[in-house]
Amino acid sequence: MSRKSITNKDIDRAFERMYKAALMRLKEKGYGVFVSDHEIGGVVTEEYGELVRSLSEGRKQFSHELVDVAVACLIGLASHEAGGCECC
């Protein structure tokens, strides 16, 4: 069985969803960086737990949780890029 291919349009749509969600998260919680790798790890772990729990809640909820995990990772990486983590 062959897998369906991901197109550039699929990547663009996924990135757009993540980007919009990241901006909403920053608007809600502020633009402050994570203060440590431990904080980043805690947030990503919490979002991952929600992702796993959503497996039985249907594809739409699972997709939403995938975005949340991606946003947590993106903001963690942006915190590193900003030099804001005490460990960076």
Secondary structure, 3 states (H helix, E strand, C coil): CCCCCCCHHHHHHHHHHHHHHHHHHHHHHCCCCCCCHHHHHHHHHHHHHHHHHHHHHCHHHHHHHHHHHHHHHHHHHHHHHCCCCCCC
